[in-house]
Structure formats: structure tokens, C-alpha cells
Amino acid sequence: MSSEKADLYTRITARLVEELEKGVRPWLKPWNAEHAAGRITRPLRHNGQPYRGINVVMLWMEAVSHNFACPIWMTYKQAQELGAQVRKGEKGSPVVFADRIHRTETNDNGEETER
């Protein structure tokens, strides 16, 4: 495991423990969805696609700590493309990106297959 990944895991774990020690269960949705149409169960990307995995808990904790009322998250560049502006002094929130790894293997017959 790379030191960057280990550092991220350490930060996530420390943040979860910190919230639990305060008596907060960070896996509960922190916002009020009255302004949004429909039921919102998880943080959403700017395009409406829901986050998955540990990102849900991480973004819920960020929402609570910053008093965010809306579950929609985007990058600085995405905000610019939508004509929005990020408030001066705001900092980004980390998310974990996971994707499938594709590799080519050669079998005993010398044929290559992608997995």
C-alpha cells in the first residue's frame, strides 16, 4: 500500500473516531432535503450520480462540519462550467476514486486475454 493511500486511510479513520467520540453517528444523513425534489439518500455528484462506499460517510461528515444544507458536491472546474463561483477560502473535501484494473494475461497456449 502506498504511503499516500495509508495517509488517506489514517485521516478517514481518525475523522470517524473523532466524530464517534463526540457522540455523532456520521453515517446518518445530515441535511434537510426540503429544497430538493425527491428522496435523497446519499451525497450526489454535480450530475446527480450518487457517491458510493466510504465517500458517502466522508462527505456526510464534511457536510456536518461545514453546515452544508445541500448534498450536491462538485469540483472547482465543474462549478465554473455551471457559472457558479466557489467562496473565497473554501477548501476541497477528499474523496476516494476506485476503478477497475484491466490487465492482459497470456495463457498456456500463448493467447492473450484481458481481465
MIMI-487019 format. One record per atom (N, C-alpha, C, O, CB): residue in three letters; z, x, y. Coordinates in steps of 0.1 Angstrom, whole numbers, padded with zeros to 4 digits, always signed. Glycine has a CB too. Example, Ala and Ser with C-alpha at 12.3 -4.5 7.8 and 13.67 -1.06 7.14 Angstrom:
Ala+0078+0132-0057
Ala+0078+0123-0045
Ala+0078+0132-0033
Ala+0085+0142-0033
Ala+0090+0113-0045
Ser+0071+0128-0022
Ser+0071+0137-0011
Ser+0079+0129+0000
Ser+0080+0134+0011
Ser+0057+0141-0006
***
This chain:
Met+0000+0009-0012
Met+0000+0000+0000
Met+0000+0009+0012
Met+0008+0019+0013
Met+0012-0010+0000
Ser-0009+0006+0022
Ser-0009+0014+0034
Ser+0003+0012+0042
Ser+0010+0002+0041
Ser-0022+0011+0042
Ser+0006+0022+0051
Ser+0018+0021+0059
Ser+0017+0009+0069
Ser+0026+0004+0074
Ser+0021+0034+0067
Glu+0004+0006+0073
Glu+0002-0005+0083
Glu+0005-0018+0076
Glu+0012-0027+0083
Glu-0013-0005+0087
Lys+0001-0020+0063
Lys+0005-0032+0056
Lys+0020-0033+0054
Lys+0026-0043+0056
Lys-0002-0033+0043
Ala+0026-0022+0050
Ala+0041-0022+0048
Ala+0048-0025+0061
Ala+0058-0032+0061
Ala+0045-0008+0043
Asp+0043-0020+0072
Asp+0049-0023+0085
Asp+0048-0038+0088
Asp+0058-0044+0093
Asp+0043-0014+0096
Leu+0037-0044+0086
Leu+0035-0058+0088
Leu+0044-0066+0079
Leu+0050-0076+0084
Leu+0020-0062+0086
Tyr+0045-0063+0067
Tyr+0054-0070+0058
Tyr+0068-0068+0062
Tyr+0076-0078+0061
Tyr+0052-0064+0043
Thr+0072-0057+0067
Thr+0086-0054+0071
Thr+0089-0063+0084
Thr+0099-0069+0085
Thr+0088-0039+0075
Arg+0079-0064+0093
Arg+0080-0072+0105
Arg+0082-0087+0102
Arg+0090-0094+0107
Arg+0069-0070+0115
Ile+0073-0091+0092
Ile+0074-0105+0088
Ile+0087-0108+0082
Ile+0094-0118+0085
Ile+0062-0109+0079
Thr+0092-0100+0073
Thr+0104-0102+0066
Thr+0116-0102+0076
Thr+0125-0111+0075
Thr+0107-0092+0055
Ala+0116-0093+0085
Ala+0127-0092+0095
Ala+0127-0104+0103
Ala+0138-0109+0106
Ala+0125-0079+0103
Arg+0116-0109+0107
Arg+0115-0121+0115
Arg+0120-0133+0108
Arg+0127-0141+0114
Arg+0101-0123+0120
Leu+0116-0135+0095
Leu+0121-0146+0087
Leu+0136-0145+0086
Leu+0143-0155+0087
Leu+0114-0146+0073
Val+0142-0134+0083
Val+0156-0132+0081
Val+0163-0135+0094
Val+0174-0142+0094
Val+0160-0118+0077
Glu+0158-0131+0105
Glu+0164-0133+0119
Glu+0164-0148+0121
Glu+0175-0153+0126
Glu+0155-0127+0130
Glu+0154-0156+0118
Glu+0154-0170+0120
Glu+0163-0177+0111
Glu+0170-0186+0115
Glu+0139-0175+0118
Leu+0164-0173+0099
Leu+0173-0179+0089
Leu+0188-0176+0093
Leu+0196-0185+0092
Leu+0171-0173+0075
Glu+0191-0165+0098
Glu+0204-0162+0103
Glu+0208-0170+0115
Glu+0220-0173+0117
Glu+0205-0147+0107
Lys+0198-0175+0123
Lys+0201-0184+0134
Lys+0203-0198+0129
Lys+0206-0207+0137
Lys+0190-0183+0144
Gly+0200-0201+0116
Gly+0201-0214+0111
Gly+0188-0222+0112
Gly+0188-0234+0110
Gly+0212-0222+0118
Val+0177-0215+0115
Val+0164-0221+0117
Val+0156-0220+0104
Val+0156-0209+0098
Val+0156-0215+0128
Arg+0150-0231+0099
Arg+0142-0230+0088
Arg+0127-0229+0093
Arg+0122-0239+0097
Arg+0143-0243+0078
Pro+0121-0217+0093
Pro+0109-0215+0100
Pro+0097-0222+0093
Pro+0086-0222+0099
Pro+0106-0201+0101
Trp+0099-0227+0082
Trp+0087-0234+0075
Trp+0086-0249+0079
Trp+0077-0255+0074
Trp+0089-0233+0060
Leu+0094-0254+0088
Leu+0093-0267+0093
Leu+0084-0267+0106
Leu+0085-0258+0114
Leu+0106-0273+0097
Lys+0075-0277+0107
Lys+0066-0277+0118
Lys+0073-0279+0131
Lys+0082-0288+0132
Lys+0055-0288+0117
Pro+0071-0270+0141
Pro+0079-0270+0153
Pro+0074-0278+0165
Pro+0081-0279+0175
Pro+0081-0256+0158
Trp+0062-0284+0164
Trp+0057-0291+0176
Trp+0057-0306+0175
Trp+0059-0311+0164
Trp+0043-0286+0178
Asn+0054-0312+0186
Asn+0052-0327+0187
Asn+0037-0329+0187
Asn+0030-0324+0196
Asn+0060-0333+0199
Ala+0032-0337+0178
Ala+0018-0340+0177
Ala+0013-0352+0184
Ala+0002-0357+0181
Ala+0014-0341+0162
Glu+0021-0357+0194
Glu+0017-0370+0201
Glu+0004-0368+0208
Glu-0003-0378+0210
Glu+0028-0374+0210
His+0001-0356+0213
His-0011-0354+0221
His-0023-0353+0212
His-0035-0353+0218
His-0009-0342+0229
Ala-0022-0351+0200
Ala-0033-0348+0191
Ala-0037-0361+0183
Ala-0028-0369+0179
Ala-0030-0337+0181
Ala-0049-0362+0180
Ala-0054-0373+0172
Ala-0052-0370+0157
Ala-0057-0359+0153
Ala-0069-0377+0175
Gly-0046-0378+0149
Gly-0044-0375+0135
Gly-0032-0367+0132
Gly-0024-0363+0141
Gly-0056-0367+0130
Arg-0030-0365+0119
Arg-0018-0358+0115
Arg-0020-0343+0114
Arg-0030-0339+0108
Arg-0013-0364+0101
Ile-0011-0336+0120
Ile-0012-0321+0119
Ile-0002-0315+0110
Ile+0010-0318+0112
Ile-0012-0315+0134
Thr-0006-0308+0100
Thr+0004-0302+0091
Thr+0006-0287+0092
Thr+0016-0282+0088
Thr+0001-0306+0077
Arg-0004-0281+0098
Arg-0003-0266+0099
Arg-0010-0261+0112
Arg-0017-0269+0118
Arg-0010-0259+0087
Pro-0007-0248+0115
Pro-0014-0243+0127
Pro-0029-0243+0124
Pro-0034-0241+0113
Pro-0009-0228+0130
Leu-0037-0245+0135
Leu-0051-0246+0134
Leu-0058-0235+0142
Leu-0053-0231+0153
Leu-0056-0260+0139
Arg-0069-0230+0137
Arg-0078-0221+0145
Arg-0084-0230+0156
Arg-0084-0242+0156
Arg-0088-0214+0136
His-0091-0223+0165
His-0097-0230+0176
His-0108-0240+0172
His-0111-0249+0179
His-0103-0220+0186
Asn-0113-0238+0160
Asn-0124-0246+0154
Asn-0118-0258+0145
Asn-0126-0265+0139
Asn-0134-0238+0147
Gly-0105-0259+0145
Gly-0099-0270+0137
Gly-0096-0266+0123
Gly-0089-0274+0116
Gly-0108-0281+0137
Gln-0100-0254+0118
Gln-0097-0250+0105
Gln-0082-0246+0103
Gln-0078-0238+0112
Gln-0107-0238+0100
Pro-0075-0251+0094
Pro-0061-0247+0093
Pro-0059-0233+0087
Pro-0066-0228+0079
Pro-0054-0257+0084
Tyr-0048-0227+0092
Tyr-0044-0214+0087
Tyr-0037-0216+0073
Tyr-0033-0228+0070
Tyr-0034-0206+0096
Arg-0037-0206+0065
Arg-0031-0207+0052
Arg-0021-0196+0049
Arg-0020-0186+0057
Arg-0042-0207+0041
Gly-0013-0197+0039
Gly-0004-0187+0034
Gly+0007-0184+0045
Gly+0012-0192+0052
Gly-0012-0175+0031
Ile+0010-0171+0045
Ile+0021-0166+0054
Ile+0018-0168+0068
Ile+0027-0169+0077
Ile+0024-0152+0051
Asn+0005-0170+0072
Asn+0001-0172+0086
Asn+0007-0185+0091
Asn+0011-0186+0103
Asn-0014-0173+0087
Val+0009-0195+0083
Val+0015-0208+0087
Val+0029-0206+0092
Val+0033-0210+0103
Val+0015-0218+0075
Val+0037-0199+0084
Val+0051-0196+0088
Val+0052-0187+0100
Val+0060-0190+0109
Val+0059-0190+0076
Met+0043-0177+0100
Met+0044-0167+0111
Met+0040-0175+0124
Met+0047-0172+0135
Met+0034-0156+0109
Leu+0030-0183+0124
Leu+0026-0190+0137
Leu+0036-0201+0140
Leu+0038-0203+0152
Leu+0012-0196+0135
Trp+0042-0207+0131
Trp+0053-0217+0134
Trp+0064-0210+0141
Trp+0069-0215+0151
Trp+0058-0224+0121
Met+0068-0198+0136
Met+0079-0190+0143
Met+0075-0186+0157
Met+0083-0187+0166
Met+0083-0178+0135
Glu+0062-0182+0159
Glu+0058-0179+0172
Glu+0058-0191+0181
Glu+0062-0190+0193
Glu+0043-0173+0171
Ala+0054-0202+0176
Ala+0054-0215+0184
Ala+0068-0218+0189
Ala+0070-0222+0200
Ala+0048-0226+0176
Val+0078-0217+0180
Val+0091-0220+0184
Val+0096-0210+0194
Val+0102-0214+0204
Val+0100-0220+0171
Ser+0094-0197+0192
Ser+0100-0187+0201
Ser+0093-0188+0215
Ser+0100-0183+0225
Ser+0098-0173+0195
His+0081-0193+0216
His+0074-0194+0229
His+0074-0208+0235
His+0067-0210+0245
His+0060-0188+0228
Asn+0080-0217+0228
Asn+0080-0232+0232
Asn+0066-0237+0233
Asn+0063-0245+0242
Asn+0087-0233+0245
Phe+0057-0233+0224
Phe+0043-0239+0224
Phe+0043-0253+0219
Phe+0050-0256+0209
Phe+0034-0230+0216
Ala+0036-0262+0225
Ala+0036-0276+0221
Ala+0024-0279+0213
Ala+0023-0290+0206
Ala+0036-0285+0234
Cys+0014-0271+0213
Cys+0001-0273+0206
Cys+0000-0264+0194
Cys+0002-0252+0196
Cys-0011-0273+0215
Pro-0005-0268+0182
Pro-0006-0259+0171
Pro-0020-0252+0170
Pro-0023-0246+0160
Pro-0005-0267+0159
Ile-0027-0252+0181
Ile-0041-0245+0180
Ile-0040-0231+0185
Ile-0034-0228+0196
Ile-0051-0253+0189
Trp-0045-0222+0178
Trp-0045-0207+0181
Trp-0059-0202+0182
Trp-0068-0207+0175
Trp-0037-0200+0170
Met-0061-0192+0191
Met-0074-0186+0193
Met-0072-0172+0198
Met-0062-0168+0203
Met-0083-0194+0202
Thr-0083-0164+0197
Thr-0083-0151+0202
Thr-0087-0151+0217
Thr-0091-0162+0222
Thr-0094-0142+0195
Tyr-0084-0140+0224
Tyr-0088-0140+0238
Tyr-0103-0143+0240
Tyr-0106-0150+0249
Tyr-0084-0126+0244
Lys-0111-0137+0232
Lys-0125-0139+0233
Lys-0129-0153+0231
Lys-0138-0159+0238
Lys-0133-0130+0223
Gln-0123-0160+0221
Gln-0126-0174+0219
Gln-0122-0183+0231
Gln-0129-0192+0234
Gln-0119-0179+0206
Ala-0110-0179+0237
Ala-0106-0187+0249
Ala-0116-0185+0260
Ala-0120-0195+0267
Ala-0092-0182+0254
Gln-0121-0173+0262
Gln-0132-0171+0272
Gln-0144-0179+0270
Gln-0150-0185+0279
Gln-0135-0156+0273
Glu-0149-0179+0257
Glu-0161-0187+0254
Glu-0159-0202+0256
Glu-0169-0208+0259
Glu-0164-0184+0239
Leu-0147-0207+0256
Leu-0144-0221+0258
Leu-0142-0223+0273
Leu-0139-0235+0277
Leu-0132-0225+0250
Gly-0142-0213+0281
Gly-0140-0214+0296
Gly-0125-0215+0299
Gly-0122-0219+0310
Gly-0146-0227+0301
Ala-0117-0211+0290
Ala-0102-0211+0292
Ala-0098-0197+0297
Ala-0106-0187+0296
Ala-0094-0215+0280
Gln-0085-0196+0302
Gln-0080-0183+0306
Gln-0066-0181+0300
Gln-0058-0190+0300
Gln-0079-0182+0321
Val-0064-0169+0294
Val-0051-0166+0289
Val-0042-0162+0300
Val-0046-0155+0309
Val-0052-0154+0278
Arg-0029-0167+0300
Arg-0020-0164+0311
Arg-0017-0149+0311
Arg-0016-0143+0301
Arg-0007-0172+0309
Lys-0016-0144+0323
Lys-0013-0130+0326
Lys+0001-0127+0319
Lys+0010-0134+0320
Lys-0012-0127+0341
Gly+0001-0116+0312
Gly+0013-0111+0305
Gly+0014-0116+0291
Gly+0023-0112+0284
Gly+0024-0115+0313
Glu+0006-0126+0286
Glu+0007-0131+0273
Glu+0003-0120+0263
Glu-0005-0112+0266
Glu-0001-0143+0271
Lys+0010-0120+0251
Lys+0007-0111+0241
Lys+0002-0118+0229
Lys+0005-0130+0227
Lys+0020-0103+0237
Gly-0006-0112+0221
Gly-0011-0118+0208
Gly-0001-0119+0198
Gly+0010-0113+0198
Gly-0023-0110+0203
Ser-0003-0128+0188
Ser+0005-0130+0177
Ser-0002-0125+0164
Ser-0014-0129+0162
Ser+0009-0145+0175
Pro+0004-0117+0156
Pro-0003-0112+0144
Pro-0005-0123+0134
Pro+0003-0132+0131
Pro+0006-0101+0138
Val-0016-0122+0127
Val-0020-0130+0115
Val-0025-0120+0105
Val-0030-0109+0108
Val-0030-0141+0119
Val-0024-0125+0092
Val-0028-0116+0081
Val-0042-0121+0077
Val-0044-0133+0074
Val-0018-0117+0069
Phe-0052-0112+0076
Phe-0065-0116+0071
Phe-0067-0112+0057
Phe-0064-0100+0054
Phe-0076-0110+0081
Ala-0071-0121+0049
Ala-0073-0117+0035
Ala-0087-0122+0031
Ala-0091-0133+0035
Ala-0062-0124+0025
Asp-0094-0115+0024
Asp-0107-0118+0019
Asp-0109-0114+0005
Asp-0101-0106+0000
Asp-0118-0112+0029
Arg-0120-0118-0001
Arg-0122-0114-0015
Arg-0129-0100-0015
Arg-0137-0097-0006
Arg-0131-0124-0022
Ile-0126-0092-0024
Ile-0132-0079-0026
Ile-0143-0080-0037
Ile-0140-0085-0048
Ile-0121-0068-0030
His-0155-0075-0033
His-0166-0076-0043
His-0168-0061-0047
His-0169-0052-0039
His-0179-0082-0036
Arg-0170-0060-0060
Arg-0173-0046-0065
Arg-0184-0047-0076
Arg-0185-0058-0083
Arg-0161-0039-0070
Thr-0191-0037-0077
Thr-0201-0036-0088
Thr-0196-0028-0099
Thr-0192-0017-0097
Thr-0215-0031-0082
Glu-0197-0033-0111
Glu-0193-0026-0123
Glu-0205-0024-0132
Glu-0214-0033-0133
Glu-0181-0034-0130
Thr-0205-0014-0139
Thr-0215-0011-0149
Thr-0210-0013-0163
Thr-0200-0007-0167
Thr-0221+0004-0148
Asn-0216-0022-0171
Asn-0211-0024-0184
Asn-0216-0014-0194
Asn-0223-0004-0190
Asn-0215-0038-0189
Asp-0213-0015-0207
Asp-0217-0005-0217
Asp-0232-0004-0219
Asp-0237+0006-0223
Asp-0210-0009-0230
Asn-0239-0014-0215
Asn-0254-0014-0216
Asn-0260-0008-0204
Asn-0273-0007-0203
Asn-0259-0028-0218
Gly-0252-0004-0194
Gly-0258+0002-0182
Gly-0262-0009-0171
Gly-0268-0005-0161
Gly-0270+0010-0185
Glu-0259-0022-0174
Glu-0262-0032-0165
Glu-0251-0034-0154
Glu-0239-0033-0158
Glu-0264-0046-0172
Glu-0255-0035-0142
Glu-0246-0037-0131
Glu-0243-0052-0129
Glu-0252-0060-0128
Glu-0251-0030-0118
Thr-0230-0055-0127
Thr-0226-0069-0124
Thr-0216-0068-0112
Thr-0208-0059-0111
Thr-0220-0076-0137
Glu-0217-0078-0104
Glu-0208-0079-0093
Glu-0197-0088-0096
Glu-0198-0099-0102
Glu-0216-0084-0080
Arg-0185-0083-0093
Arg-0172-0091-0095
Arg-0165-0093-0082
Arg-0154-0099-0082
Arg-0163-0084-0105
***
